[in-house]
């Protein structure tokens, strides 16, 4: 997402190009890109001029949106989940710490846009 957001509007990037640029295996990136396509954050185009294109506004897409698209709902510990919740959370001294840590992490990820990360990436390259 950051790589796509750093490209000119409407530009496309191929899977091999992105994998090389961000230094991840093609097969891994392919799975991630499929999830981002299903969420309609990016679009894939087939054929000679094909590739992947950012369709969501990177100013409004947060890092939390991307993380949760790929990993599911943010959950630092099993006791913070809705299902299979820990029976000890009402008295466990660690539960409050986990809960505060998760809230802080969610806030930071939510407040970080893909566009801001792309701008920072362009400054350092």
N, C-alpha and C positions, 0 to 999 in steps of 0.2 A: 504494500500500500504506500509506503513512504517513497519507494523508488518510482512508482507510477505517479504519485503526486508531485514528484520533482521534475517530471517531463512536461513539455508544453501541453496545453489543453488539447484534447483529442488525439494525442500521440498514443501509439501502441508499442508494446514491448513483447518480444517473443519469450517463450518459456526458457529456452537455452540462454538467451541474453540476460534475463533476470536472474536465473540460477547462478550464472557466472558472476554477475555484478554483486549479488548479495551473499555469494559463497555458500550456497546450500545445494544439496543433490536435487536433480531434476524431478525425481519421483516424489520426494518430500514436498517440493514446491507445488507440484501438480495437484496434490491433495489439498493443500492450503488454498490454492487458487480456486479449486472447485467449490470450497466452502464459501469463499468470498463472492463467487458468482451466484451461488444459491441465495445469498443474502442481498444480492443486487447492489453490492458495493463496487464491483467491477463487471466488465462484460468481456466475453471471449469472442473473437472473430476468427473464422476459419479461412484457409486459402492463402494465396500468395501475399496479400497485404494484411494478413491476419495478425493476431497477437492479443494481448490483454490491454484493456483500456479502463481507466478509472471513470466511473459514471456517477458516483456519489460525490457531493461537494466536500472536498477534503477539509474545508473550514468547519464543517458541521459533524464530521466523523471523528469520534474520539478514539483514543487508543483502547479505552475500555470496550467500545463497540467491536473493535477488531479482535481483541483478546477473547471476548465472550463468543464471538462468531466461531473462533477456532477451538477454544477450550470448553465452552459452555459457561454457565453462570460462575462468577468468581466465588471461590470457596477455599479459604486458606486452611481450614480444618474441618473434619467430618462433623464436628459439633455445631457448625454454622449452617449446615445444609437443612433444607426443608424436610427431606425424607431421611429416615434412619437417624433422626436427631438423637443426640446423646442424652441419656436419662439423668446424667449428673450435672447438666448445664445450670440448673437452678442454684446449685451450691458450689460448683467448681470454681476455684479462684482463677484458673487459667482462662475460663470461658470469656470473661469480660476483656481480658487482654487480647485474645484472638479476635473478638468482635470489634474492638477498637482498631486493631491492626488492619482488619479487612476493610473497615469503613475508610480508614486513611488511605489505603492503597486504591480503593475504588474511586475516591475523590481525586487523587493525583492522576489516575488513568483517565477519568472522565474529563478532567480539566486540560488534558493534553490533546490537541487536535493533530490529525495526520498532516495538515498543512503546516503547522508550526514545526513539526519534526522534519518535514521535507525542506523547509527554509533553513533549519539548522544544519541539515545534511549538506546542502548546497554551499553553506558558509565554510564548512570544514573540508570540502573536497577541492 
